[in-house]
Amino acid sequence: MTRADILGVAIDRVDLDETLARIAGWLDASAGLRHVVTVNPEFVIEARRNPEFAAALAGADLATADGVGIVLAGKLLGEPVGPRVTGVALTEALADLRHPGARLFLLGAAPGVADEAAARLREKSPGVEIAGTWAGAPGDDALPEIERRLDEARASVLLVAFGHPRQDLWIAQHRERLATHGILVAAGVGGAFDYLSGRVPRAPSWIRRAGLEWLYRLVRQPWRWRRQMALPLFVALVARERVMRALNRADNGRQAGRRTR
Ligand code: UDP
């Protein structure tokens, strides 16, 4: 199936069930590491100025729409993408997957947070296999210790919460090495462990349904304003792209009309 193109970033047209089906298939196939990215508008803006990040996203095996902005942009640009598949929803669903090969490792967030997130996941999904948790760090110094812990845990699914763009740059950069430690699926999940641990409250479901989670985050975590500056830029770029596409279509229509005359 073709991927949607949201301002140069490819997004797969998948919902949560399809995402899980693909991950289960990769666990069955056991053929190298697959990278899953959960894309929001800040990723798209970052990718436009950071070629390494753009390449990491382009090289991902599955890209889901994490933010409502991506879903809306898809509609406006005539490039429909699936419903949102957020990092937190993906983490919870993986805990419920009940695939014999799914042994999760929660890497990232502040010390203790991944552990608390794991405890909540175990309460909600008693069948989950959480092989290990560690705050770790994206710097090279931490890599040998991460590798040691992955070996010890015999993990197969690595959920990485280093924030963007680092988490996906880190996965892309260490792809081969992580694969040698038995990791079959690695996904960047952003603030998922903060939410699951309860340290950061999730927006009430009516706010999420209204597509206003970004506003809730801004009110609860006002220090994010600088990062959220990416949002108005994203909206402006989507509007410009929509106009350009409409003009191109009109142009093509005129040319086709001339040819048939
Ligand atoms: N984080 C981390 N190491 C870092 C930077 C961030 O573990 O060097 C964690 C942070 O504690 C949080 C997660 O990354 O749990 C995601 O952060 P944020 O909400 O900023 O994610 P984003 O919205 O950028 O995906």
Residues whose N, C-alpha, C, O or C-beta is under 5 A from the ligand:
A	BS01	UDP	G108 A109 A110 A135 A161 F162 G163 H164 G190 G191 D194
